[in-house]
Amino acid sequence: MLIFTSRKSASTGSAELLRHMDADVTVRLYPGMGHLVNEDEIAFVREIMQTVAGKKSE
């Protein structure tokens, strides 16, 4: 499970709940970013998708 957010308070409770349910949780905080998608998020998700698909990152 991925949680990308600009607010730490928004992610803390969600992450704890998901971990309690044995989820593998990654939280990345981007202070002041607002409701946007950045290159770091895209690269991180791309890496996960390539791993799931059985392909190596380039």
Phi, psi and omega in degrees: 000135178249138173231112175251127182204163174259353182240118180299320182297329181289331185267332187301308181294318179297315180297316180298317179298314181294321177296323177299332179268018178065028176275148173273109189247133172241125178246128175235125181259135177232081183304133176075005185284330183081198184266075182226172173242133180247171183298325179298317179296316181297315180296320181295314180293321178301317179298316178297315181296321178294322178295315179297322181280354179081023180248149177277150175291147177261000000 
